Each structure stands twice: as C-alpha cells, then as structure tokens.
Amino acid sequence: MRPVLRVLWEDWADRELPLPSYETAGAAGADIRANLRPEERAAGVTLAPMERRIVATGLRVEIPLGFEMQIRPRSGLALKHGITLPNTPGTIDSDYRGPLGVALVNLGAEPYTVRHGDRIAQMIVAPVVQVAFEVVEALGDTARGVGGFGSTGRS
C-alpha cells in the first residue's frame, strides 16, 4: 500500500488547477504547479536575473510520519531558462503544516515570468531514518580514508 499525502487547499487557492501529479508511469517526482494569489494571476510573477522568490502553490500538506518531501528543480526550466531552486533539494519535514511555497532563483540572463498553473518544481516523498549520535575516540578505517572533494578522480 502506498503512503498517502494529505493535501489542503489554501482559502484563496484556485481549485481548478491540478494537484501535484506524476506525468509518466515511471516518474519519481510529482510536478508541482504555481497557484498564484488572485492579484498575481493575470501578470504572473517575474523573476529578474539572479532574483530569488518564493512562489505559492496554494497547498498545505500532511506528510506521513517517517517520510519527508524533497522539492527539486524541473530539468527543462533549469536548462532552457536557468530557473532552479537555491536550496535544492528543499526538505519539508513531516511535522510542518504551513503553506507549501517553492523557492525559485533565476540564474538565466533574461527575466522569466512564472504564470499561474505553470509546473515549477517536482516533489519526491521519501522515507527518513533518524539516527542516534554517539561520541567515540576513533572512526573505523576505509580505503578512501579522509579523501574528499574530488579525491576519487574525474570519472
């Protein structure tokens, strides 16, 4: 049985827009749409180059305990327009109940307008394991050791 993500519309949200959806049978992420506030819908929301902004989705969610929601960029927006997420992946914890907004940044050279209903990001719901922390005198050895940040080569 699949976990259920409970969704609540914001009072002002356009309920005619689709809920997040998987666009293909093999999709890992469900596309999230911009659900702009009524006063923004006609003109959209324009991001100047290097501007960051939270774009509304009109949703609140209840993520099942033991899961998180990751918000990730859409590859087409990133490649074609330079629109991505400044904190990718963004994590939404299972105990958060506030509005679901998507932090976008325009890394492109031209202004970009997000229109009402545009698919702006994708969500992945994934299991979470919380660990215990233990202070020790030494860590176990590995072949890699302390090598990091490119230490394993180019390929």
Steps between C-alpha positions, in 0.01 A plus 500: 500500500632845406537772763237774472592867487209702636447833320309808615423791265574850627179710524608722208633217279368423152351153543469459123874438476613137523652363817865392474520212255735244355516571126619151401466152650871491587530854638669529840381857554153648488482839329392795714319798345511869578164590652535875514299726723203664320673838469805337328320267258457734202860625481677203655811530715813625323845409626782727387841339439645383836173578682370252758135474593258261666222404259170387651344161429172560682554179697575378849599138550504233767797275434479157665721453807828338400509680162623831364414695187788615282442790261723485191543705184341407168779426255332673205461830688860479618644425155284731289459797735741464794211461746600279792477473877760673716474231771465188294375267613278689737378282786155519655471312827202284592399730786479818286145620432555845350458615140697313236707757312778433251817709522606577143805683367559629148858418402425594140594819316140611435199564725268201525128514575336218694138476387206376704484121459860456376681189618782652705662214696462135585447327831645172617359336812765279660547301821707654778719321751590689814826384655643510850823693553794354689833665578794262446879518533566389138318413177536178301751490212398485132693486172397859429593632841488879534501571124214725394396768248628336183743258660362201307583646158319656205289212377 
